[in-house]
């Protein structure tokens, strides 16, 4: 995954967007995410097509921009979930919501040479690419491959996180 170096504001937007870029419905107790990001029952599968992933990624990116963080987290893969718990992810975003107002423009999907899929989008004119995998019949977002800087961000203390993303915390 390739990311361009950009200004601090755009970089913060990219971190926040990718991380959400990472939100869909509340866990089993019943949230109301959109169909594209709602947790699936074991018998339900995402079609393994570029069109299906594009639809899912658009919802995912929009959910992140709209601070629907449980919905974003529901699409994270196991490696991403190992970085931060859902409760902590949601709490941090509640304390420091994404207030950029920038709507992501998710326009394309390509398959990688291995098992990865790449989602192409832009935020405030900054072009980004996220990495997804098809696992157990579902498309899942890979945070470490999509946005390595977000890994350190989420592993930081709540105060450090608030300072790094530029909110009062």
FENVENHU-V88582 format. One record per backbone hydrogen bond with DSSP energy under -1.0 kcal/mol. NH is the residue of the N-H (numbers start at 0). CO is the residue of the C=O. E is the energy in kcal/mol with one decimal. If there is no record, write none. Layout:
BEGIN
NH,CO,E
NH,CO,E
END
This chain:
BEGIN
10,6,-2.8
11,7,-2.6
12,8,-2.4
13,9,-2.5
14,10,-2.6
15,11,-2.8
16,12,-3.3
17,13,-2.9
18,14,-2.5
19,15,-1.8
20,16,-1.6
21,19,-9.9
22,71,-1.1
29,26,-2.8
30,25,-1.0
36,33,-1.3
37,33,-2.0
43,40,-1.9
45,136,-3.5
48,46,-1.9
52,48,-2.2
53,49,-2.7
54,50,-2.0
55,51,-2.5
56,52,-3.4
57,53,-2.3
58,54,-1.9
59,55,-2.8
60,56,-3.1
61,57,-2.4
62,58,-3.0
63,59,-2.2
64,60,-2.2
65,61,-1.8
66,63,-1.8
67,62,-3.1
68,66,-1.2
70,23,-1.2
71,22,-2.9
71,67,-1.5
72,68,-2.6
73,69,-1.6
74,71,-1.9
75,72,-1.7
76,140,-2.4
80,76,-2.2
81,77,-1.5
82,79,-1.3
88,84,-2.6
89,85,-2.9
90,86,-2.3
91,87,-2.8
92,88,-1.9
93,89,-1.8
94,90,-2.4
95,91,-2.2
104,121,-2.7
106,119,-1.7
107,119,-1.6
109,117,-2.3
111,115,-3.1
116,131,-2.6
117,109,-3.6
118,129,-2.5
119,107,-3.2
120,127,-2.2
121,104,-1.4
122,125,-1.9
125,122,-2.4
127,120,-3.4
129,118,-2.5
131,116,-2.8
132,139,-2.5
134,137,-3.1
137,134,-1.6
139,132,-3.1
140,74,-3.1
141,130,-2.5
145,141,-1.9
146,142,-3.3
149,146,-1.6
152,148,-1.7
153,149,-2.8
154,150,-1.4
160,156,-2.9
161,157,-2.4
162,158,-2.2
163,159,-2.8
164,160,-2.3
166,161,-2.6
END
